[in-house]
Amino acid sequence: MSRNEYITCRELIDFIADYLDGTLPPEHRRDFDRHLTVCPPCVAYLDGYKKTIALGKAALKPSDDPATGQVPEGLLHAIRAARQQAKG
Ligand SMILES: [Zn+2]
């Protein structure tokens, strides 16, 4: 019985967090990349996973982050007004 050349989808999903962290060992990373070349569903899954992480990070950003400049001015006014009402 020869060893399977490709990792399974299940293994790929197990590796995703480490892969995106850059902590996945090179030999596993190679298997991971090779699986992606033959498995479009996993490419789509990885893409969705990345977007989820990006959204999560954006939501966790502290309010004094420079990116706050991208928040619409109207929304900032609404937040300040809500805080003042909460204090009063
Ligand atoms: Zn797959």
PDB file of the backbone (N, CA, C, O) and the ligand in Angstrom, with CONECT records:
HET     ZN  A 101       1
ATOM      1  N   MET A   1       0.860  -1.203   0.000  1.00  0.00           N
ATOM      2  CA  MET A   1       0.000   0.000   0.000  1.00  0.00           C
ATOM      3  C   MET A   1       0.892   1.249   0.000  1.00  0.00           C
ATOM      4  O   MET A   1       1.720   1.427   0.894  1.00  0.00           O
ATOM      5  N   SER A   2       0.721   2.091  -0.986  1.00  0.00           N
ATOM      6  CA  SER A   2       1.552   3.291  -1.054  1.00  0.00           C
ATOM      7  C   SER A   2       0.928   4.425  -0.255  1.00  0.00           C
ATOM      8  O   SER A   2      -0.290   4.508  -0.104  1.00  0.00           O
ATOM      9  N   ARG A   3       1.776   5.278   0.241  1.00  0.00           N
ATOM     10  CA  ARG A   3       1.331   6.398   1.054  1.00  0.00           C
ATOM     11  C   ARG A   3       0.626   7.421   0.169  1.00  0.00           C
ATOM     12  O   ARG A   3       1.110   7.765  -0.910  1.00  0.00           O
ATOM     13  N   ASN A   4      -0.511   7.895   0.634  1.00  0.00           N
ATOM     14  CA  ASN A   4      -1.270   8.883  -0.132  1.00  0.00           C
ATOM     15  C   ASN A   4      -0.429  10.145  -0.340  1.00  0.00           C
ATOM     16  O   ASN A   4       0.160  10.678   0.601  1.00  0.00           O
ATOM     17  N   GLU A   5      -0.386  10.603  -1.568  1.00  0.00           N
ATOM     18  CA  GLU A   5       0.468  11.734  -1.898  1.00  0.00           C
ATOM     19  C   GLU A   5      -0.100  13.058  -1.381  1.00  0.00           C
ATOM     20  O   GLU A   5       0.634  14.005  -1.101  1.00  0.00           O
ATOM     21  N   TYR A   6      -1.414  13.091  -1.267  1.00  0.00           N
ATOM     22  CA  TYR A   6      -2.057  14.341  -0.863  1.00  0.00           C
ATOM     23  C   TYR A   6      -2.677  14.213   0.523  1.00  0.00           C
ATOM     24  O   TYR A   6      -3.154  13.146   0.910  1.00  0.00           O
ATOM     25  N   ILE A   7      -2.663  15.305   1.251  1.00  0.00           N
ATOM     26  CA  ILE A   7      -3.371  15.309   2.529  1.00  0.00           C
ATOM     27  C   ILE A   7      -4.869  15.349   2.240  1.00  0.00           C
ATOM     28  O   ILE A   7      -5.285  15.711   1.139  1.00  0.00           O
ATOM     29  N   THR A   8      -5.667  14.983   3.221  1.00  0.00           N
ATOM     30  CA  THR A   8      -7.113  15.006   3.029  1.00  0.00           C
ATOM     31  C   THR A   8      -7.651  16.412   3.318  1.00  0.00           C
ATOM     32  O   THR A   8      -6.966  17.251   3.904  1.00  0.00           O
ATOM     33  N   CYS A   9      -8.893  16.641   2.890  1.00  0.00           N
ATOM     34  CA  CYS A   9      -9.526  17.933   3.159  1.00  0.00           C
ATOM     35  C   CYS A   9      -9.584  18.172   4.672  1.00  0.00           C
ATOM     36  O   CYS A   9      -9.383  19.292   5.143  1.00  0.00           O
ATOM     37  N   ARG A  10      -9.859  17.115   5.413  1.00  0.00           N
ATOM     38  CA  ARG A  10      -9.942  17.219   6.864  1.00  0.00           C
ATOM     39  C   ARG A  10      -8.611  17.702   7.446  1.00  0.00           C
ATOM     40  O   ARG A  10      -8.582  18.563   8.325  1.00  0.00           O
ATOM     41  N   GLU A  11      -7.511  17.136   6.943  1.00  0.00           N
ATOM     42  CA  GLU A  11      -6.192  17.541   7.427  1.00  0.00           C
ATOM     43  C   GLU A  11      -5.902  18.988   7.055  1.00  0.00           C
ATOM     44  O   GLU A  11      -5.329  19.744   7.839  1.00  0.00           O
ATOM     45  N   LEU A  12      -6.304  19.355   5.854  1.00  0.00           N
ATOM     46  CA  LEU A  12      -6.080  20.729   5.413  1.00  0.00           C
ATOM     47  C   LEU A  12      -6.788  21.710   6.356  1.00  0.00           C
ATOM     48  O   LEU A  12      -6.220  22.725   6.757  1.00  0.00           O
ATOM     49  N   ILE A  13      -8.030  21.385   6.698  1.00  0.00           N
ATOM     50  CA  ILE A  13      -8.801  22.263   7.585  1.00  0.00           C
ATOM     51  C   ILE A  13      -8.146  22.334   8.957  1.00  0.00           C
ATOM     52  O   ILE A  13      -8.139  23.386   9.597  1.00  0.00           O
ATOM     53  N   ASP A  14      -7.589  21.195   9.408  1.00  0.00           N
ATOM     54  CA  ASP A  14      -6.882  21.198  10.693  1.00  0.00           C
ATOM     55  C   ASP A  14      -5.660  22.120  10.653  1.00  0.00           C
ATOM     56  O   ASP A  14      -5.286  22.706  11.670  1.00  0.00           O
ATOM     57  N   PHE A  15      -5.042  22.246   9.477  1.00  0.00           N
ATOM     58  CA  PHE A  15      -3.802  23.017   9.341  1.00  0.00           C
ATOM     59  C   PHE A  15      -4.044  24.507   9.071  1.00  0.00           C
ATOM     60  O   PHE A  15      -3.121  25.315   9.168  1.00  0.00           O
ATOM     61  N   ILE A  16      -5.277  24.864   8.736  1.00  0.00           N
ATOM     62  CA  ILE A  16      -5.529  26.225   8.238  1.00  0.00           C
ATOM     63  C   ILE A  16      -5.054  27.322   9.194  1.00  0.00           C
ATOM     64  O   ILE A  16      -4.407  28.279   8.770  1.00  0.00           O
ATOM     65  N   ALA A  17      -5.372  27.182  10.466  1.00  0.00           N
ATOM     66  CA  ALA A  17      -5.001  28.236  11.418  1.00  0.00           C
ATOM     67  C   ALA A  17      -3.486  28.435  11.454  1.00  0.00           C
ATOM     68  O   ALA A  17      -3.001  29.566  11.419  1.00  0.00           O
ATOM     69  N   ASP A  18      -2.730  27.309  11.525  1.00  0.00           N
ATOM     70  CA  ASP A  18      -1.271  27.397  11.550  1.00  0.00           C
ATOM     71  C   ASP A  18      -0.730  27.940  10.228  1.00  0.00           C
ATOM     72  O   ASP A  18       0.234  28.705  10.203  1.00  0.00           O
ATOM     73  N   TYR A  19      -1.372  27.526   9.126  1.00  0.00           N
ATOM     74  CA  TYR A  19      -0.947  27.987   7.802  1.00  0.00           C
ATOM     75  C   TYR A  19      -1.025  29.510   7.728  1.00  0.00           C
ATOM     76  O   TYR A  19      -0.089  30.166   7.270  1.00  0.00           O
ATOM     77  N   LEU A  20      -2.148  30.066   8.182  1.00  0.00           N
ATOM     78  CA  LEU A  20      -2.333  31.509   8.096  1.00  0.00           C
ATOM     79  C   LEU A  20      -1.477  32.248   9.121  1.00  0.00           C
ATOM     80  O   LEU A  20      -1.106  33.402   8.909  1.00  0.00           O
ATOM     81  N   ASP A  21      -1.163  31.576  10.237  1.00  0.00           N
ATOM     82  CA  ASP A  21      -0.277  32.172  11.241  1.00  0.00           C
ATOM     83  C   ASP A  21       1.175  32.166  10.775  1.00  0.00           C
ATOM     84  O   ASP A  21       2.006  32.906  11.303  1.00  0.00           O
ATOM     85  N   GLY A  22       1.478  31.323   9.780  1.00  0.00           N
ATOM     86  CA  GLY A  22       2.854  31.167   9.319  1.00  0.00           C
ATOM     87  C   GLY A  22       3.650  30.244  10.222  1.00  0.00           C
ATOM     88  O   GLY A  22       4.877  30.210  10.136  1.00  0.00           O
ATOM     89  N   THR A  23       2.972  29.488  11.093  1.00  0.00           N
ATOM     90  CA  THR A  23       3.659  28.583  12.013  1.00  0.00           C
ATOM     91  C   THR A  23       3.622  27.139  11.545  1.00  0.00           C
ATOM     92  O   THR A  23       4.125  26.247  12.227  1.00  0.00           O
ATOM     93  N   LEU A  24       3.031  26.909  10.389  1.00  0.00           N
ATOM     94  CA  LEU A  24       2.956  25.548   9.858  1.00  0.00           C
ATOM     95  C   LEU A  24       4.345  25.120   9.375  1.00  0.00           C
ATOM     96  O   LEU A  24       4.972  25.843   8.601  1.00  0.00           O
ATOM     97  N   PRO A  25       4.837  23.950   9.823  1.00  0.00           N
ATOM     98  CA  PRO A  25       6.165  23.477   9.369  1.00  0.00           C
ATOM     99  C   PRO A  25       6.217  23.402   7.849  1.00  0.00           C
ATOM    100  O   PRO A  25       5.215  23.077   7.211  1.00  0.00           O
ATOM    101  N   PRO A  26       7.397  23.704   7.252  1.00  0.00           N
ATOM    102  CA  PRO A  26       7.531  23.768   5.782  1.00  0.00           C
ATOM    103  C   PRO A  26       7.030  22.521   5.075  1.00  0.00           C
ATOM    104  O   PRO A  26       6.414  22.627   4.014  1.00  0.00           O
ATOM    105  N   GLU A  27       7.278  21.332   5.637  1.00  0.00           N
ATOM    106  CA  GLU A  27       6.856  20.114   4.933  1.00  0.00           C
ATOM    107  C   GLU A  27       5.334  20.003   4.911  1.00  0.00           C
ATOM    108  O   GLU A  27       4.761  19.502   3.944  1.00  0.00           O
ATOM    109  N   HIS A  28       4.680  20.470   5.974  1.00  0.00           N
ATOM    110  CA  HIS A  28       3.217  20.457   5.987  1.00  0.00           C
ATOM    111  C   HIS A  28       2.664  21.549   5.079  1.00  0.00           C
ATOM    112  O   HIS A  28       1.634  21.378   4.428  1.00  0.00           O
ATOM    113  N   ARG A  29       3.360  22.652   5.054  1.00  0.00           N
ATOM    114  CA  ARG A  29       2.937  23.765   4.205  1.00  0.00           C
ATOM    115  C   ARG A  29       2.965  23.356   2.732  1.00  0.00           C
ATOM    116  O   ARG A  29       2.107  23.750   1.942  1.00  0.00           O
ATOM    117  N   ARG A  30       3.969  22.560   2.388  1.00  0.00           N
ATOM    118  CA  ARG A  30       4.082  22.090   1.010  1.00  0.00           C
ATOM    119  C   ARG A  30       2.894  21.186   0.667  1.00  0.00           C
ATOM    120  O   ARG A  30       2.301  21.301  -0.406  1.00  0.00           O
ATOM    121  N   ASP A  31       2.553  20.277   1.606  1.00  0.00           N
ATOM    122  CA  ASP A  31       1.400  19.396   1.388  1.00  0.00           C
ATOM    123  C   ASP A  31       0.116  20.207   1.283  1.00  0.00           C
ATOM    124  O   ASP A  31      -0.765  19.911   0.475  1.00  0.00           O
ATOM    125  N   PHE A  32       0.032  21.231   2.117  1.00  0.00           N
ATOM    126  CA  PHE A  32      -1.140  22.099   2.146  1.00  0.00           C
ATOM    127  C   PHE A  32      -1.316  22.791   0.792  1.00  0.00           C
ATOM    128  O   PHE A  32      -2.400  22.777   0.210  1.00  0.00           O
ATOM    129  N   ASP A  33      -0.223  23.399   0.301  1.00  0.00           N
ATOM    130  CA  ASP A  33      -0.277  24.096  -0.992  1.00  0.00           C
ATOM    131  C   ASP A  33      -0.620  23.137  -2.129  1.00  0.00           C
ATOM    132  O   ASP A  33      -1.346  23.485  -3.061  1.00  0.00           O
ATOM    133  N   ARG A  34      -0.076  21.912  -2.031  1.00  0.00           N
ATOM    134  CA  ARG A  34      -0.304  20.942  -3.096  1.00  0.00           C
ATOM    135  C   ARG A  34      -1.769  20.500  -3.119  1.00  0.00           C
ATOM    136  O   ARG A  34      -2.351  20.290  -4.183  1.00  0.00           O
ATOM    137  N   HIS A  35      -2.347  20.365  -1.940  1.00  0.00           N
ATOM    138  CA  HIS A  35      -3.762  20.003  -1.869  1.00  0.00           C
ATOM    139  C   HIS A  35      -4.612  21.098  -2.524  1.00  0.00           C
ATOM    140  O   HIS A  35      -5.578  20.813  -3.231  1.00  0.00           O
ATOM    141  N   LEU A  36      -4.232  22.351  -2.274  1.00  0.00           N
ATOM    142  CA  LEU A  36      -5.009  23.470  -2.827  1.00  0.00           C
ATOM    143  C   LEU A  36      -5.001  23.467  -4.356  1.00  0.00           C
ATOM    144  O   LEU A  36      -5.958  23.918  -4.985  1.00  0.00           O
ATOM    145  N   THR A  37      -3.912  22.956  -4.954  1.00  0.00           N
ATOM    146  CA  THR A  37      -3.834  22.964  -6.418  1.00  0.00           C
ATOM    147  C   THR A  37      -4.783  21.944  -7.034  1.00  0.00           C
ATOM    148  O   THR A  37      -5.099  22.047  -8.220  1.00  0.00           O
ATOM    149  N   VAL A  38      -5.250  20.957  -6.258  1.00  0.00           N
ATOM    150  CA  VAL A  38      -6.114  19.915  -6.814  1.00  0.00           C
ATOM    151  C   VAL A  38      -7.521  19.930  -6.223  1.00  0.00           C
ATOM    152  O   VAL A  38      -8.350  19.096  -6.584  1.00  0.00           O
ATOM    153  N   CYS A  39      -7.804  20.884  -5.305  1.00  0.00           N
ATOM    154  CA  CYS A  39      -9.068  20.821  -4.587  1.00  0.00           C
ATOM    155  C   CYS A  39      -9.725  22.208  -4.503  1.00  0.00           C
ATOM    156  O   CYS A  39      -9.589  22.896  -3.491  1.00  0.00           O
ATOM    157  N   PRO A  40     -10.436  22.617  -5.563  1.00  0.00           N
ATOM    158  CA  PRO A  40     -11.083  23.944  -5.570  1.00  0.00           C
ATOM    159  C   PRO A  40     -11.964  24.215  -4.344  1.00  0.00           C
ATOM    160  O   PRO A  40     -11.963  25.338  -3.840  1.00  0.00           O
ATOM    161  N   PRO A  41     -12.723  23.213  -3.844  1.00  0.00           N
ATOM    162  CA  PRO A  41     -13.543  23.491  -2.650  1.00  0.00           C
ATOM    163  C   PRO A  41     -12.714  23.978  -1.469  1.00  0.00           C
ATOM    164  O   PRO A  41     -13.153  24.851  -0.721  1.00  0.00           O
ATOM    165  N   CYS A  42     -11.508  23.415  -1.297  1.00  0.00           N
ATOM    166  CA  CYS A  42     -10.662  23.854  -0.187  1.00  0.00           C
ATOM    167  C   CYS A  42     -10.111  25.251  -0.445  1.00  0.00           C
ATOM    168  O   CYS A  42      -9.932  26.025   0.495  1.00  0.00           O
ATOM    169  N   VAL A  43      -9.837  25.588  -1.715  1.00  0.00           N
ATOM    170  CA  VAL A  43      -9.411  26.952  -2.045  1.00  0.00           C
ATOM    171  C   VAL A  43     -10.505  27.931  -1.645  1.00  0.00           C
ATOM    172  O   VAL A  43     -10.228  28.980  -1.063  1.00  0.00           O
ATOM    173  N   ALA A  44     -11.755  27.581  -1.962  1.00  0.00           N
ATOM    174  CA  ALA A  44     -12.888  28.434  -1.604  1.00  0.00           C
ATOM    175  C   ALA A  44     -13.040  28.523  -0.092  1.00  0.00           C
ATOM    176  O   ALA A  44     -13.335  29.584   0.457  1.00  0.00           O
ATOM    177  N   TYR A  45     -12.831  27.380   0.575  1.00  0.00           N
ATOM    178  CA  TYR A  45     -12.945  27.361   2.041  1.00  0.00           C
ATOM    179  C   TYR A  45     -11.891  28.270   2.657  1.00  0.00           C
ATOM    180  O   TYR A  45     -12.185  29.049   3.564  1.00  0.00           O
ATOM    181  N   LEU A  46     -10.641  28.165   2.153  1.00  0.00           N
ATOM    182  CA  LEU A  46      -9.546  28.979   2.667  1.00  0.00           C
ATOM    183  C   LEU A  46      -9.848  30.464   2.467  1.00  0.00           C
ATOM    184  O   LEU A  46      -9.598  31.287   3.347  1.00  0.00           O
ATOM    185  N   ASP A  47     -10.389  30.786   1.297  1.00  0.00           N
ATOM    186  CA  ASP A  47     -10.726  32.170   0.981  1.00  0.00           C
ATOM    187  C   ASP A  47     -11.759  32.709   1.980  1.00  0.00           C
ATOM    188  O   ASP A  47     -11.613  33.809   2.513  1.00  0.00           O
ATOM    189  N   GLY A  48     -12.803  31.910   2.220  1.00  0.00           N
ATOM    190  CA  GLY A  48     -13.825  32.316   3.174  1.00  0.00           C
ATOM    191  C   GLY A  48     -13.269  32.441   4.586  1.00  0.00           C
ATOM    192  O   GLY A  48     -13.649  33.338   5.338  1.00  0.00           O
ATOM    193  N   TYR A  49     -12.363  31.527   4.939  1.00  0.00           N
ATOM    194  CA  TYR A  49     -11.745  31.542   6.269  1.00  0.00           C
ATOM    195  C   TYR A  49     -10.941  32.830   6.461  1.00  0.00           C
ATOM    196  O   TYR A  49     -11.017  33.464   7.513  1.00  0.00           O
ATOM    197  N   LYS A  50     -10.170  33.211   5.436  1.00  0.00           N
ATOM    198  CA  LYS A  50      -9.373  34.448   5.506  1.00  0.00           C
ATOM    199  C   LYS A  50     -10.273  35.659   5.719  1.00  0.00           C
ATOM    200  O   LYS A  50      -9.977  36.537   6.529  1.00  0.00           O
ATOM    201  N   LYS A  51     -11.389  35.691   4.968  1.00  0.00           N
ATOM    202  CA  LYS A  51     -12.300  36.831   5.077  1.00  0.00           C
ATOM    203  C   LYS A  51     -12.899  36.902   6.471  1.00  0.00           C
ATOM    204  O   LYS A  51     -13.056  37.987   7.030  1.00  0.00           O
ATOM    205  N   THR A  52     -13.233  35.742   7.032  1.00  0.00           N
ATOM    206  CA  THR A  52     -13.787  35.701   8.385  1.00  0.00           C
ATOM    207  C   THR A  52     -12.796  36.264   9.378  1.00  0.00           C
ATOM    208  O   THR A  52     -13.165  37.032  10.267  1.00  0.00           O
ATOM    209  N   ILE A  53     -11.526  35.882   9.229  1.00  0.00           N
ATOM    210  CA  ILE A  53     -10.486  36.368  10.133  1.00  0.00           C
ATOM    211  C   ILE A  53     -10.325  37.879   9.991  1.00  0.00           C
ATOM    212  O   ILE A  53     -10.202  38.593  10.986  1.00  0.00           O
ATOM    213  N   ALA A  54     -10.326  38.360   8.742  1.00  0.00           N
ATOM    214  CA  ALA A  54     -10.179  39.796   8.498  1.00  0.00           C
ATOM    215  C   ALA A  54     -11.312  40.570   9.169  1.00  0.00           C
ATOM    216  O   ALA A  54     -11.088  41.617   9.775  1.00  0.00           O
ATOM    217  N   LEU A  55     -12.519  40.048   9.053  1.00  0.00           N
ATOM    218  CA  LEU A  55     -13.670  40.695   9.682  1.00  0.00           C
ATOM    219  C   LEU A  55     -13.526  40.682  11.194  1.00  0.00           C
ATOM    220  O   LEU A  55     -13.815  41.674  11.864  1.00  0.00           O
ATOM    221  N   GLY A  56     -13.075  39.547  11.728  1.00  0.00           N
ATOM    222  CA  GLY A  56     -12.893  39.422  13.174  1.00  0.00           C
ATOM    223  C   GLY A  56     -11.869  40.407  13.692  1.00  0.00           C
ATOM    224  O   GLY A  56     -12.082  41.037  14.728  1.00  0.00           O
ATOM    225  N   LYS A  57     -10.742  40.552  12.974  1.00  0.00           N
ATOM    226  CA  LYS A  57      -9.704  41.485  13.388  1.00  0.00           C
ATOM    227  C   LYS A  57     -10.217  42.917  13.321  1.00  0.00           C
ATOM    228  O   LYS A  57      -9.939  43.719  14.213  1.00  0.00           O
ATOM    229  N   ALA A  58     -10.962  43.239  12.275  1.00  0.00           N
ATOM    230  CA  ALA A  58     -11.495  44.590  12.122  1.00  0.00           C
ATOM    231  C   ALA A  58     -12.418  44.915  13.292  1.00  0.00           C
ATOM    232  O   ALA A  58     -12.413  46.034  13.806  1.00  0.00           O
ATOM    233  N   ALA A  59     -13.210  43.924  13.708  1.00  0.00           N
ATOM    234  CA  ALA A  59     -14.160  44.146  14.799  1.00  0.00           C
ATOM    235  C   ALA A  59     -13.443  44.325  16.122  1.00  0.00           C
ATOM    236  O   ALA A  59     -13.961  44.983  17.025  1.00  0.00           O
ATOM    237  N   LEU A  60     -12.242  43.741  16.251  1.00  0.00           N
ATOM    238  CA  LEU A  60     -11.521  43.783  17.525  1.00  0.00           C
ATOM    239  C   LEU A  60     -10.600  44.987  17.642  1.00  0.00           C
ATOM    240  O   LEU A  60     -10.002  45.211  18.694  1.00  0.00           O
ATOM    241  N   LYS A  61     -10.481  45.766  16.566  1.00  0.00           N
ATOM    242  CA  LYS A  61      -9.572  46.902  16.601  1.00  0.00           C
ATOM    243  C   LYS A  61      -9.963  47.899  17.685  1.00  0.00           C
ATOM    244  O   LYS A  61     -11.139  48.232  17.831  1.00  0.00           O
ATOM    245  N   PRO A  62      -8.971  48.379  18.450  1.00  0.00           N
ATOM    246  CA  PRO A  62      -9.276  49.391  19.467  1.00  0.00           C
ATOM    247  C   PRO A  62      -9.724  50.691  18.814  1.00  0.00           C
ATOM    248  O   PRO A  62      -9.355  50.979  17.675  1.00  0.00           O
ATOM    249  N   SER A  63     -10.514  51.468  19.530  1.00  0.00           N
ATOM    250  CA  SER A  63     -11.131  52.645  18.935  1.00  0.00           C
ATOM    251  C   SER A  63     -10.116  53.734  18.608  1.00  0.00           C
ATOM    252  O   SER A  63     -10.401  54.608  17.789  1.00  0.00           O
ATOM    253  N   ASP A  64      -8.921  53.700  19.237  1.00  0.00           N
ATOM    254  CA  ASP A  64      -7.928  54.740  18.946  1.00  0.00           C
ATOM    255  C   ASP A  64      -6.993  54.327  17.820  1.00  0.00           C
ATOM    256  O   ASP A  64      -5.980  54.986  17.583  1.00  0.00           O
ATOM    257  N   ASP A  65      -7.326  53.231  17.114  1.00  0.00           N
ATOM    258  CA  ASP A  65      -6.536  52.794  15.971  1.00  0.00           C
ATOM    259  C   ASP A  65      -6.633  53.832  14.856  1.00  0.00           C
ATOM    260  O   ASP A  65      -7.697  54.415  14.646  1.00  0.00           O
ATOM    261  N   PRO A  66      -5.508  54.074  14.123  1.00  0.00           N
ATOM    262  CA  PRO A  66      -5.548  55.037  13.006  1.00  0.00           C
ATOM    263  C   PRO A  66      -6.651  54.736  11.997  1.00  0.00           C
ATOM    264  O   PRO A  66      -7.143  55.646  11.330  1.00  0.00           O
ATOM    265  N   ALA A  67      -7.045  53.471  11.878  1.00  0.00           N
ATOM    266  CA  ALA A  67      -8.075  53.072  10.919  1.00  0.00           C
ATOM    267  C   ALA A  67      -9.424  53.698  11.250  1.00  0.00           C
ATOM    268  O   ALA A  67     -10.351  53.661  10.441  1.00  0.00           O
ATOM    269  N   THR A  68      -9.527  54.275  12.450  1.00  0.00           N
ATOM    270  CA  THR A  68     -10.786  54.910  12.835  1.00  0.00           C
ATOM    271  C   THR A  68     -11.154  56.020  11.852  1.00  0.00           C
ATOM    272  O   THR A  68     -12.326  56.363  11.702  1.00  0.00           O
ATOM    273  N   GLY A  69     -10.136  56.579  11.182  1.00  0.00           N
ATOM    274  CA  GLY A  69     -10.387  57.617  10.208  1.00  0.00           C
ATOM    275  C   GLY A  69     -11.268  57.157   9.061  1.00  0.00           C
ATOM    276  O   GLY A  69     -11.833  57.968   8.327  1.00  0.00           O
ATOM    277  N   GLN A  70     -11.378  55.817   8.915  1.00  0.00           N
ATOM    278  CA  GLN A  70     -12.199  55.288   7.837  1.00  0.00           C
ATOM    279  C   GLN A  70     -13.664  55.174   8.240  1.00  0.00           C
ATOM    280  O   GLN A  70     -14.521  54.901   7.400  1.00  0.00           O
ATOM    281  N   VAL A  71     -13.951  55.381   9.514  1.00  0.00           N
ATOM    282  CA  VAL A  71     -15.338  55.283   9.966  1.00  0.00           C
ATOM    283  C   VAL A  71     -16.094  56.530   9.499  1.00  0.00           C
ATOM    284  O   VAL A  71     -15.605  57.649   9.660  1.00  0.00           O
ATOM    285  N   PRO A  72     -17.271  56.342   8.928  1.00  0.00           N
ATOM    286  CA  PRO A  72     -18.054  57.501   8.468  1.00  0.00           C
ATOM    287  C   PRO A  72     -18.305  58.497   9.599  1.00  0.00           C
ATOM    288  O   PRO A  72     -18.607  58.112  10.728  1.00  0.00           O
ATOM    289  N   GLU A  73     -18.175  59.777   9.275  1.00  0.00           N
ATOM    290  CA  GLU A  73     -18.319  60.822  10.290  1.00  0.00           C
ATOM    291  C   GLU A  73     -19.669  60.736  11.000  1.00  0.00           C
ATOM    292  O   GLU A  73     -19.755  60.941  12.211  1.00  0.00           O
ATOM    293  N   GLY A  74     -20.710  60.435  10.246  1.00  0.00           N
ATOM    294  CA  GLY A  74     -22.038  60.350  10.832  1.00  0.00           C
ATOM    295  C   GLY A  74     -22.111  59.280  11.918  1.00  0.00           C
ATOM    296  O   GLY A  74     -22.789  59.447  12.931  1.00  0.00           O
ATOM    297  N   LEU A  75     -21.405  58.190  11.687  1.00  0.00           N
ATOM    298  CA  LEU A  75     -21.414  57.105  12.667  1.00  0.00           C
ATOM    299  C   LEU A  75     -20.701  57.542  13.941  1.00  0.00           C
ATOM    300  O   LEU A  75     -21.147  57.225  15.044  1.00  0.00           O
ATOM    301  N   LEU A  76     -19.589  58.273  13.792  1.00  0.00           N
ATOM    302  CA  LEU A  76     -18.865  58.754  14.966  1.00  0.00           C
ATOM    303  C   LEU A  76     -19.743  59.679  15.796  1.00  0.00           C
ATOM    304  O   LEU A  76     -19.761  59.583  17.024  1.00  0.00           O
ATOM    305  N   HIS A  77     -20.469  60.573  15.136  1.00  0.00           N
ATOM    306  CA  HIS A  77     -21.382  61.467  15.850  1.00  0.00           C
ATOM    307  C   HIS A  77     -22.420  60.667  16.621  1.00  0.00           C
ATOM    308  O   HIS A  77     -22.738  60.974  17.769  1.00  0.00           O
ATOM    309  N   ALA A  78     -22.940  59.636  15.969  1.00  0.00           N
ATOM    310  CA  ALA A  78     -23.965  58.807  16.605  1.00  0.00           C
ATOM    311  C   ALA A  78     -23.405  58.110  17.837  1.00  0.00           C
ATOM    312  O   ALA A  78     -24.085  57.982  18.855  1.00  0.00           O
ATOM    313  N   ILE A  79     -22.127  57.650  17.730  1.00  0.00           N
ATOM    314  CA  ILE A  79     -21.506  56.956  18.878  1.00  0.00           C
ATOM    315  C   ILE A  79     -21.298  57.955  20.032  1.00  0.00           C
ATOM    316  O   ILE A  79     -21.602  57.647  21.184  1.00  0.00           O
ATOM    317  N   ARG A  80     -20.784  59.139  19.717  1.00  0.00           N
ATOM    318  CA  ARG A  80     -20.557  60.147  20.770  1.00  0.00           C
ATOM    319  C   ARG A  80     -21.856  60.540  21.435  1.00  0.00           C
ATOM    320  O   ARG A  80     -21.924  60.664  22.658  1.00  0.00           O
ATOM    321  N   ALA A  81     -22.896  60.738  20.625  1.00  0.00           N
ATOM    322  CA  ALA A  81     -24.198  61.109  21.170  1.00  0.00           C
ATOM    323  C   ALA A  81     -24.718  60.012  22.095  1.00  0.00           C
ATOM    324  O   ALA A  81     -25.272  60.294  23.157  1.00  0.00           O
ATOM    325  N   ALA A  82     -24.535  58.772  21.684  1.00  0.00           N
ATOM    326  CA  ALA A  82     -25.012  57.651  22.503  1.00  0.00           C
ATOM    327  C   ALA A  82     -24.245  57.584  23.819  1.00  0.00           C
ATOM    328  O   ALA A  82     -24.818  57.287  24.867  1.00  0.00           O
ATOM    329  N   ARG A  83     -22.920  57.866  23.754  1.00  0.00           N
ATOM    330  CA  ARG A  83     -22.115  57.835  25.000  1.00  0.00           C
ATOM    331  C   ARG A  83     -22.551  58.938  25.945  1.00  0.00           C
ATOM    332  O   ARG A  83     -22.660  58.723  27.152  1.00  0.00           O
ATOM    333  N   GLN A  84     -22.802  60.123  25.396  1.00  0.00           N
ATOM    334  CA  GLN A  84     -23.214  61.239  26.258  1.00  0.00           C
ATOM    335  C   GLN A  84     -24.546  60.955  26.910  1.00  0.00           C
ATOM    336  O   GLN A  84     -24.753  61.276  28.080  1.00  0.00           O
ATOM    337  N   GLN A  85     -25.451  60.355  26.159  1.00  0.00           N
ATOM    338  CA  GLN A  85     -26.744  60.005  26.737  1.00  0.00           C
ATOM    339  C   GLN A  85     -26.578  58.973  27.843  1.00  0.00           C
ATOM    340  O   GLN A  85     -27.272  59.019  28.859  1.00  0.00           O
ATOM    341  N   ALA A  86     -25.642  58.035  27.634  1.00  0.00           N
ATOM    342  CA  ALA A  86     -25.410  56.991  28.623  1.00  0.00           C
ATOM    343  C   ALA A  86     -24.887  57.591  29.927  1.00  0.00           C
ATOM    344  O   ALA A  86     -25.250  57.153  31.018  1.00  0.00           O
ATOM    345  N   LYS A  87     -24.007  58.625  29.787  1.00  0.00           N
ATOM    346  CA  LYS A  87     -23.447  59.281  30.990  1.00  0.00           C
ATOM    347  C   LYS A  87     -24.519  60.059  31.729  1.00  0.00           C
ATOM    348  O   LYS A  87     -24.622  59.997  32.954  1.00  0.00           O
ATOM    349  N   GLY A  88     -25.332  60.810  30.947  1.00  0.00           N
ATOM    350  CA  GLY A  88     -26.331  61.661  31.577  1.00  0.00           C
ATOM    351  C   GLY A  88     -27.373  60.822  32.262  1.00  0.00           C
ATOM    352  O   GLY A  88     -28.308  61.360  32.855  1.00  0.00           O
TER     353      GLY A  88
HETATM  354 ZN    ZN A 101      -9.768  19.588  -0.147  1.00  0.00          ZN2+
END
